[in-house]
Amino acid sequence: MVVRGVPAIAIAAAFSLAVEVANFKDFNGTSEEAASFIELKLEYLVSSRPTAVNLSDAAKKLIEITSNVASTSTMPESVFQAYIEAAEIMLDDDVASNKAIGSYGSRFLWDQQKIVPRFSVLTHCNTGSLATAGYGTALGVIRALHAEGVLERAYCTETRPFNQGSRLTAFELVHDKIPATLIADSAAAALMKESRVSAVIVGADRVAANGDTAYKIGTYSLALCAMHHHIPFYVAAPLTSIDLYLSSGEEIVIEERSAKELLHSQGGLGEQVAASGILVWNPAFDVTPAYLITGIITEKGVITKNNDAFNIKDFVEKAAGKSTA
Ligand code: MRU
């Protein structure tokens, strides 16, 4: 949890290994062995967080690039160099795709809300510069809405038990001077009942082919509340968060985290506050079913429903030929 947020995890993993291979003075092996070394290390890094798909997607791409170089060159240095260059491209691509998500998302939301000059949104967990290579996904949309002058206020949840919302999102919003208010997770339904927000925007750790989305624990409750109050619910995520191999969210592996995060204050870092002997269930993520999601904002545009269903595969295939906005 020192590095968290799926795109940031993927980039940090790629770069940590880039630093290791850049410092190799005397790698004693063939180019194939250099590629195998990279593959082994990346597989280990992928095992760190099971729910997010971006890390394994990044690893797959990097392994492919390095094994292609190893098949044409006998020099291990060229394998390492190709790896470093590919990791650097990933960093730039993530920022560019977040900016595109921001601009598609803000235009889309503005189109939906046009009747009022400015509107407020609610977000959950942290999807900003501290979770990505920069700018952010859902928080990127909020940044873009603010830059366009159409954001009244961003509400962010505490995001218990680890408090990514109060520690990270609140920090980013204050840092960027975006009008913002922190709420307890349990205040979200009351916030919606009082018509204080016009939309909910969250991130994603993995989106299945039918649109079911795994994201920070509590998201499912927010989506249910939003539907009850007729508030649109959006997921903002790069295409690398979409896992077309999974037909529905039921197949997504949900990471369970330490009981200490609930038993102790400060997300597990402080003193014990809960009664000793109580059992704890602490899933880090939940799955929001597609029927509760209004749209999925990506760097290639917004995926909306046709006859009450997302056709994500079709969108991804068409987007493959389209450049970033
Ligand atoms: O457990 P965390 O803090 O790594 O969970 C982070 C989130 O759920 C995200 O915000 C998500 O990875 C999307 S980041 C753009």
Boltz pocket constraint, residues with backbone or C-beta under 6 A from the ligand:
constraints:
  - pocket:
      binder: B
      contacts: [[A, 3], [A, 4], [A, 5], [A, 6], [A, 7], [A, 52], [A, 124], [A, 125], [A, 126], [A, 127], [A, 128], [A, 131], [A, 132], [A, 136], [A, 137], [A, 138], [A, 164], [A, 203], [A, 204], [A, 205], [A, 215], [A, 216], [A, 236], [A, 284]]
      max_distance: 6.0
